[in-house]
Amino acid sequence: MGKDIEVGATGEYGGGKDYQDPPPAPLIDVEELGKWSFYRAIIAEFVATLLFLYVTVLTVIGYKSQSAADECGGVGILGIAWAFGGMIFILVYCTAGISGGHINPAVTFGLLLARKVSLVRAVLYMAAQCLGAVCGCGLVKAFQKAYYVNYGGGANELADGYSTGTGVAAEIIGTFVLVYTVFAATDPKRNARDSHVPVLAPLPIGFAVFMVHLATIPITGTGINPARSFGAAVIYGKDKAWDDQWIFWVGPFVGAAIAAIYHQFVLRAGAVKSFGSFKSSAY
């Protein structure tokens, strides 16, 4: 295994290391409010989440309507998982250079905890994502109103036979897998170390979404994205979707927090480095 070259660093975030860590984002960055790139990123998050919900919820509704007439009809759970994972791959690829390609409040929350984005940007991203999700589901209902109402509106609900604890745990673990993959795929240290291996960051992120859907569709319908669950619940409007809504916020946010802490303070040894810097400054 190759060694990390960190000795002889001449700067706080650069120096002699073989990779460049970006400086932590300020908690409140007033300056970005005056930049067009900031608002362009918010618009990109809104449009990406709208498209994500439009394609994926339409796929879910189409599958349920087809399988109701023919048990072997439709794309099946495998096809639904591919729709979610494939759309994330496409949309992250398209928006990564503009907004970072979050398309998920849980991802934004994890990056906020890791100080990759400011609080202002995180809050506005989440608002744009939720609004985009509502609009995307609204389009699906407008195009297929009868099917939308009859086949659940693509809303996330805890399946019969599973306890609330199981549902929350499934969302925590599923979101952990996703956010952990986001951190790993975009880690500047990995990009430097594995520069000889062409890695397209959106690909593993999309595959993570695909695999988690295969595992958790039978339990919760797979949320791992509070905006996705919120948008579907708003447009569908049934009590069951709202009664279970908290599961699809608490679970993903807890999973994202665990992934951020694990990656930043265990794998990247952030706590050890901070302690080492403190000891060095003492002398």
ABEGO torsion letter per residue (X at the ends): XBBBBABGBABAABEABABBBBBBBBABBAAAAABAAAAAAAAAAAAAAAAAAAAAAAAAAAAAAAAAABAABEAEAAAAAAAAAAAAAAAAAAAAAAAGGAGBAAAAAAAAAAGABBAAAAAAAAAAAAAAAAAAAAAAAAABAAAAAAAGGGBBBBBBGBBAAAAAAAAAAAAAAAAAAAAAAABAAAAAAAAABBBBAAAAAAAAAAAAAAAAAAAAGEBGBAAAAAAAAAAAGBAAAAAAAAAAAAAAAAAAAAAAAAAAAAAAGAAAAAAAAAAAAAX
